[in-house]
Amino acid sequence: KVIVFDNVPAGIYTGFEFGIGIPEDLNKMAPADFPTGHPMRRESHYWPPWNSYIFSKIEGRKDVNEDGGFGLNFVYHAGLDELYRYLNFTGTIEVMPGEVTRMEVVLDHKALLSRSEIDFLDIEANPVDHSAGDLAYMRYIVDNYASAITLRVYQ
């Protein structure tokens, strides 16, 4: 996905920050609260049982027998205010007049689902977590955002 920020003033910046999810003041609203054409109007991104938007979806298939048959489907959906995370990247970002500065947000899925070779999500034990009542797996994942996401800047 490419996001373009037009009209960023030329200069030297000391970092970049953003949130993953939807801030509480917006998350308490429903799609019908937004005008037609607004990105938060999409019903497919809102989950009425949670009264929350879905911030992220991690879905895949795992080869549990290492035989090439990816037979175990897994699904982890994040929503709810407590799963919103704010990331801050520090470092020099120079925006030159009349030039394009590219920033690439890189997600390491292994780092998202594990913290070490012995501390990782047991996908086989719990392949589905998108219940507001049990957020242990989703907390684990969103708490890994800071170590799993890096920012690369290209001039």
Buried (B, 14 or more C-beta within 10 A) or exposed (E): EEEEEEEEEEEEBEEBEEEBBBEEEEBEBBBEEBEEEEEBBEEEBBBEEBBBBBBBEBEBEBEEEEEEEEEBEBEBBBBBEEBBBEBEBEEEBEBEEEEEBEEEBEEEEEBBBBBEEEEEBEBEEEBEBBEEEEBEBBBBBBEBBBEBBEBEBEE
